[in-house]
């Protein structure tokens, strides 16, 4: 949703369903490749949900660009 927008800072710690997956800016899990619609993405380990590729210029992006 924030693709193309300037961002300041970064997440230091990220929790996923009560488990720490990023600590001090580093991903703690195993990185695997996920293929969706013929495009290869790097994703987290299986069992953490279903990967759904987003649309880079959706309604949320358009509304943010207007403000």
N, C-alpha and C positions, 0 to 999 in steps of 0.2 A: 504494500500500500504506500510505502514511503520511497519507492524507487524514484531516483532522479532528484530528490529533495535533499538539501544540505542538512546534515545531522551533527550535533555536537555531543561528544561523550560516547560511552558504550556501556553495555551491561557487564557488571563485574561478576554477579552470581545469578544463575537461572535455575528455577525449580520446575520440574515436570512431574505432576501428580505426587508431590511430596518428596521427590528425590532430586538431589543436586546433579544437574547435567553440565553446568558450566561453573567453574570456580576460578576466580582471579583472571577472567577473560579466556580461559582455556577449556575446550570441550573435553569432558572426562570419559565419554563413551567411545565405542568402536565406530569408525566411519565406514559405511558401505555405499555401493553404487545402486541407485534406483533408476529404472528406466520407465518413463511415462510418455506416451505418444511419440515414441522413437527418439526421445531426448534423454541423455544420461545425466543424472544429477547425483551429487554426493549427499547422502542422507545419514541419519542416525540408525542405530541397530533396529532390527525388526522387533515388533512387539510394542513400540512406542506410539502406535497410531498408523493411520493411512496417509501416504504422501499424496497431496492434491496440488498440482502446479497452479499457481495463481496467474491471473491476467494482469500484466504490468500497468495497464491504463484503464482501470475500472472506475466506477462512479466515485468511490472514496478518493481516488487520486485527483479526479476532476474537481471535486469540491474543495480539496485542500489547495489546489493551484489557484482557485478563485479568491481565497481568503488572504 
